[in-house]
Amino acid sequence: MRYYLIVGEASGDLHASHLMASLKREDAQAEFRFFGGDMMSAVGGERVKHYKDLAYMGFVPVLLHLPTIFRNMSWCKKDITRWKPDVVILVDYPGFNLSIAKYVHQHTQIPVYYYISPKIWAWKEWRIKSIKQYVDELFSILPFEVPFFEQKHHYPIHYVGNPTADEVRKFKGNYHETFKQFVQRNTLEDKLVIALLAGSRKQEIKDNLPDMIKAVDDQHEYQLVLAGAPSIDDAYYAKFIEGTRVKIVHNDTYALLSHATAALVTSGTATLETALFNVPQVVCYETPLPMLIRFAFNHIIKVKYISLVNLIADKEIVKELMADKFQVSLIKDEITKLLPGNPCRQIMLDEYQDVHRALGDFVAPDNAARKMVQLLKKT
């Protein structure tokens, strides 16, 4: 069968490449054509546009590049019509992809599948109307999305498992380095580790890292180890860690979490990864205009939590110190509660098991590919 995939960012490229590999195992005749990236190209097929031609984030960049965005959108619609795939598979990136879904639904008989459903539960819930009208099958990687879509909006979806849980399981199965070997390899001290996961973007690091360091700098029986993001060079980190006790481990976050005693983590996938490695954590996220953000969170944004750990568990397992609660004193208090010898530590570790159970042990791309091929064979 012929599969046309569309992604708009690096994470989509990663998830789509794994899905494509799984589809090839399920369908020996699989042909791929896609808007995507280098990882998808490595699997095979024809890349017609790189996702970097689509990936404009923020109001001003989008506004400045509207002609390019509309040109790419028009070209994509025509290319789908010309190639006549058996299915169009959209991966996240709802602003662009829902427009494509509408066109395909209205002008062709090609089914539209959505892998990694748009996060409309956080905001822009009105997009459910477009999903119901233009998406034939929705594939979710977050278990709490099932009741959101099925019970609240009466739209059936497929929970296929979580790719992050897959990646952590694979890593754990293949990683056998001892703590001594880890610290020697990274020129660290022979002390227990407090890990700092300050984000992957410069703005996140600038906003979060200085206060994260201040909150734990007096924990002298521990060493402070920063997870270096692939896209950030040492010179940028040096602005924040020179004169401190912080060491950096580059591109090795999973190994760091394997040996960490506790962690300070910005929101995002890193909170889930930290929980899957059973590392007690405090979520720290500084925002501009903190009181305004708190008001928006209480009255406009549709979710109770910002961390995937709490969202999946539907309760506060990890403390979230964001906006007006992002204070050095509060971060210090909360991380101290999670160090060995404190009862809060074991409570969090026990509650992490709820997250493990909710995620299940599905291999997400394999499960999604199997369901997709089964559905397509029925049409």
N, C-alpha and C positions, 0 to 999 in steps of 0.2 A: 504494500500500500504506500501511498504518497502522503507525507506529513509536512505541513507548512507551519513552522514555529516562529513566534515573534517575542523577543525579549528586549528590554530597554535599559538594562544596567548590568553591572558585573555579577551581582548575586544571581540574577536571572540566567546569565550565561552559564554559571556553575550548575545550577539546578537543571536547566534544560539539557546540558551536556550529559548529565547522569541519566535523565529520562530518555534521551536518544539512544544511549548505550543499552538501556533496558529494552527499549522498543526493538532494537536490532536483534536482541536475543529472543523476543517474542514473535517477531515477524522477520523472517530471513530475507524477504523481498523489500524491506523498508527502504524508501527513498526520502531524502530530506532536502528541503529548501528553507532558508531561514534568514530573518533579521536577527543577528546574534553576534557572538564574539569568538575569540580565539579557541576557547575550550570546546565550543560547539563545532568549530571547524576541524578540530583534532579528531572528533568522532567520525566525521564524514559528511558528505552531502555538499550542497552549494550555498555558500553565504552570499546573499545578494546585497546586503547592507550591514555595516558594523553598527552595533548598538550605540557606539559613541556618536554616531550621526543623529541619534534620537535623544540622548540623555542630557536634557537641559532641565536643571532643577532650580526652583525659586521663581518668584513672579517676574522679576526684571529679565533674567536670562531667557525665560520662555517668551516674554513679550518681544525681546530683541530678535529672537530666532523664529518667530511665527511663520514667516514665508517658507523657511527651510522645513519646519515641522509639517506644515500643510502639504508641501511638495512631496515629502517622504510618505505621508499618509496616502496621498493620491496615487503615488507610484506603487505603494504596497497593495492597495485595493485592486489596481489593474493587473499587477503581477499575479495575485491569487487567482483572479478570473482567468488569466491566460494559462496558468500552470495546471489548474483544475485538480487540486489535491483531494484526497479522500477525507481529510480533516484539517482544520486549522486549529493549532494548539497555541493558546495565549498564555504567557507566563508573567504574572504580576503586572506592573506598569499600567494601571487602569485608565489613566487619562488618554493614552494613545490606543490601547488595546480594545476598550469598549467601543470606540468609534469604528474600529475595524470589525468588531463583532456585529455591530448594527448593519454595516454595509454588506457583509457576507450573508447575514440572515435575510436581508431584504432583496438581494440581487442574485443569490445562488441557492442551490440546494445542499451546499457543503455544510456538514455539522461543525459547530464551534465548541471546542473543549477549553476549559480554563484550568490550568495547573498552577497551584499556589494562588488561592482566591484573594481578591482585593480585600484590604483590611477596612471594610466599610463599617465594621463594628466600632472602630475608633472614632471615625467621623465620615462625613459624606454618605450617610446611611441611605440617602435618596438614590444612590446608584443601584440599589436593589432592583429598582424598576427596570433598568437597562439589562441587568443580569438575567432577570426572569424572562424578559422579552427576547434577548439575543444570544444567550449562552445555553447550549443544549445540555452540557454536563460540566459540573463544577467539582474540582478535586482539591481538597483541603489538606494542609499539613499541620493544622492546629486543632486539637480535639474540641476546644470550647466553641469553635465555629459551627459545629454540628447543631447544637440547640439554637444558636443564633439564627441560622438560616432555616432550619427545619421547623422549629417550634414557633419562633417569633414571626418568620416571614413565609412559612409554608412552602419552602423551596428545597427539595431533596438534594443532598450533596454526598460526595464520597470522601470520608476521612481515610487517607492512604498511609498514614504514618508520618514521622517527622525526620527530614534529612539530617538535621543536627544530631538527633539521637542516633541515627545510622552512623554518622561520622565518628562520634565519640565511642560507640561500641567497637567499630573497626580499629580505632586507635588503641583502645584499651587491650584488644586482643593481640596486638602486634608490638606493644611497647613493654619492654622488660628492663629498662634502665633503673638502677638503684638510685636512691637519693644521693649517695656519695658520688656516683658516676655523674649524675646530673650537675651537681655543684662544681665538680672538677672540670667538666666540659665547658661550663659557662663562667669559670673563674669566680665563683661565688664563695661565701663563707660557709662554715659548717654550723649554721644556725637554722632554726625553723623559719619558714618563709611566709611573709604577708605579701600577697600578689596585688599589684595595681593594674587594673585593666581600664585605662582612661579613654578608650575610644580609638577609632581609626581615622578620624578627620582632625585636621589642625585646630579647628574652632573648638571641638569637643575637648581636645587635650589642653588647650589654652584655658578653657573655662573650668575644667575639673581637676587637672593634675596638681596644681599648686596647693589647693586646700586638702586634697587627699593626702599629700605628703605631710602637711602640717598636722593632720589628725593622727598620724601613726609614727611620727618621727621620734617620739619619746619612748617607743616600745623597743628598748635597746636589746632585749633578749631575742628579738626577731630581726631578720634581714628583710629589706624592702626591695622587691624585684618587680620591675615594670615590664609588662608585655609590649614589646615594640611592634608597631603596626608595619606591614610591608611597605606601605606608601610613604612613610615618614622617615626622614634621614636623621642621623645622630645630631646634626647641627641644630635642628629644631628642638629636639628633646633637651639639648644642653642648656637652653635658656631656662629650663625649669628644674633641672636636677643638679646643676653645678653647685657644689658646696653642700649637698645633701648626702645621705647614706644610700641613695637609690642606685641600683644597678639595672641594666637593661638585658633582657633576653630577647633576641630578635627572631621573629617568624617561628616561634616554638611555644605558642600559648598552651597547647594541650599538654606538653611535657611540664611546663610550669605549673599548670593546674593539678597535674598528677602528684605534685610534691608540695603544694601550698597547704598551709594550715588554715588560712582565712584569706579573704579577698575584699577589696573595694572595687566596685564594678560600675561602669556607666550602664545606662539602659540599653536594650537591644538584645541581639542573639547571645552576646557574652554572658548575660545573666543566666540564660538557660544552660549554656555550656558549663558554667561554674557549678550550677546545681547538679548537672549530670556527672560531674567529677566529685560530687559530694564535698564541696568546699563551702563552708559557711561564708556568707557574704552580706555586705551592706551595699545597696544600690545608691549611687550618688549622681545627681544630675543638676548642674547649675543652669539656670535660665536667665535671660534678660527679663526685666520687669516682673520680678517674682510674684508680687501680689496680683498682678493682672493674670499671669499664668495660672495661679491658684484659683482665681475666680473662674477662668475658662474651664479648668479641669473639673471644678465643682458644678458648673452650670451649663457648659456647652459640649465639652468632650464627653463621649458616651461610655467611657470605660472607668472602672474604679481604680485600676492600677496601671503602671507604666512598664513593669517588668513582665517578661513572658512567664517567669516562674509563678508569680501571683495570679496572672491571667489564666494559666492552665489549671492551677489548683482552685481558682475562684475563692481565694482567701489570702490574707497577708501572711505569707511564710517568711519573706525577706523584707526587711525595713527599707522603705523607699524615701530617701531624703532628697527631694527635688524642690525647685522654686524657693519659697520662703523657708523651707525646712533644710535647705542646703547650707549648713553651718558647721564650722570646724568642730565646735564643742559637741554637737549632736553626733557627728560622724565618729568622733573619738569615743563617746559613750557607747555607741552601738557596736563598734568593732571590738571593744574591750569585752562586751558581753559574750562574744562568739569565740574567744580564745579558750584553750584547754583549761578545764577546771571550773568553767561557768555552766550552769544548767541550761542556759539559752542555746548553747552550742548543740547539745544533744537533741533538744526539741526541734531545732531547724533540720538537723540531719534526719530525724525520724519523719518529719513532714515532707522532706524531699522525696520520700518513697511514694507519696501520693502523685507527684509529678511523673515519676518513672512509670507508675501504673497507668496513668492517664494517656501517656504517649504511646504505650504498647511497644511491641517488638517487631513491627512491620518494617520492611526495607522499602522506604517510600517510593523511590523511582520504579522499583520492580513491581510493587503492588499497583501503582498507577498505570504502568505500561500494560500489565496483564488485564486490568479492567478496561482500558481504552481499546485494546485489540478485541476483547470479547464484545464490547459494545458495537464496534465498527463492523464486526462480522455478522451481527444481527440485523444491520441496516441494509 
